[in-house]
Amino acid sequence: MRTCTAKTDKIRVYGPVPSRRLGFSLGVDLLPFKTCSMDCIYCQLGSSGKTTIRRREFVPLQTILAQIKDALAKKKRVDAITFSGSGEPTLHSGLGRIIAGIRRLTDVKIVLLTNSSALVGARARRDAAAADIVVPSLDAATPGVFARINRPHPGLTVEKIIDGLVAFRGEFKGRIWLEIMLVKGLNDKPAHLRALKKAIARIRPDRVQLNTVVRPPAEKSARPLTLAELEAVRQALGGGAEIIADFSRKKRTEAPADPAAAIAGTLLRRPMTAADLAVSLGLPLEEVLAQLRRLEVGGQVRSTRHSGRFYFEPQN
């Protein structure tokens, strides 16, 4: 499990970073590193070997809102404020109050990325319904596949999660973009795709978005699908399912005052390539590469090769 320094562990708002779906997204991380109800084999943050379903106020509400206010004051382009980061955002018991606080600061759309586990509870569904867009994940529709891919807390079942998503659809007036992370040989088989299709019909999301393992996963056995294989899944699911394309944007954000700290802080949230970092932070690629070399020599980051690309992540 990766560790955070005292300085960067206090950073709860990061970016804005380029998002394939949301434009420039200001990320909000509500939890200690790898605090989650699942330990998915494809997780880009690695494996913690432990899970929780207990909701509580991990970080004070005012700390989060103060950092969001400071980030917005920098006048960088922000297309969305997104709850994501290093764990499952719905585990924070103050999520609804935090969203209400953001509404008082800005009219930027609010997005929640969730593994759907907390939506089994009415209170968590009310909190999530305060967002504009909710992107819940559903990688499995049968117990066996659910256990193999998501490695959930013992208190979770895929049947209850699907029921929670169905209930949420009936309560939520915003947009639901259901994301399915496909892992080769696990949840891409015809019988399982038929089960997923039935679950999707019950949930009635506004979009169904197909993803695969594009960043270094927690387990090397989690392999990506090819584009042709993703297309076959898309056709099998039907109903307007779409493959999420890689995000690319030439426009850069304003460069940070402390590039090394900005790079290290960004990598705490997710592995990224040098090119991704350059676009995200508004830095020349040559400077990013130089900073990464210094951070590698200092033992703060390391590089790993995945699908023919080099990604950088915090050193264990």
Phi, psi and omega in degrees: 000134180288150177247156181247147174285163181299325183289307185285338180294340181274352180279115182251349180235131185221156180098204009291143179246150179289132180243141180297333186248337195241003185079222177270116189247128174273113185277143178235122182248112188267357194228158167299158186305132175056046172263108191207158177272353179225162178230064190300142183291340181263001188302130181287348180268001182087185182252137177260339181077005179215155182221164177213151172238010180279123177271132175200172182273087184294323180231136181302139180306314183295329176297314179297311184294324179296319180289324176295317179299316179297319181294319179293329181293343180283351173064025173283161179292125177229113179269338181203151170250119192240125173277115183207238171087224195254024179184195181268108188302328183289353175286343177283119185291344180261016184306312181298319180290327177294316178298319178298321178294322178296322179301329179283344182264327189200162174255012176299141182296146183249130185237138178241120171263127185216150174276005174079354188295320183284347182289358173290341182257141183296321182295316178295324177296321177297318178299313182296327182292350178283346179282169176271320179230132175242129180247086179274152177255148174213096184270343186219151177234004177228150185302318183296315179292321177303313181295321184286320184272312189266342179042065189281166170302144182303338181278001183253144171229150181292329179297316179293324179295316178297318177299322178295320177294322177296316178296320180297320178302323180287339184258334189267130182265351181273201184260139176245120176249100183281123181254135177241118177268116185263130180242126187303127176083358183246302182242019181252009182279150186306317182297320180288323178297325177295320177294319177298318181299320178295318179296318180298320179297327178286322186283325179057054178289161176287328177220152169240118187243126184260127181234170174211182190280094184257344177245160182306124185271170177297323181239132181296340180288346179280100186253149182279160170273152173283168178299320179295321179291322175297321179295322178295321177295317180302316180292324180294322181281326178060202175061028178081017176301145183228149175270130180284120180277156176296140179279135175217139182204127183281330183292134182254154176275172178295134184294143179287155180290326180240088186302318182298315179294321180294319179295312181299318180294321179294319181291339175296333183273324179194148175296144180215156173279166177299322180294319177300316180297319181299315180292315184298318188260357179070036182245149172299144182302322181298321179292320178300314180298320179295316179295320179297321178298317180296318180293326177292315179298323179282359178077017182268330178226165175219162178249150178218143182264131180214124180053040176080006180235150178265124177250148178249142182210163178299145178289138179295000000 
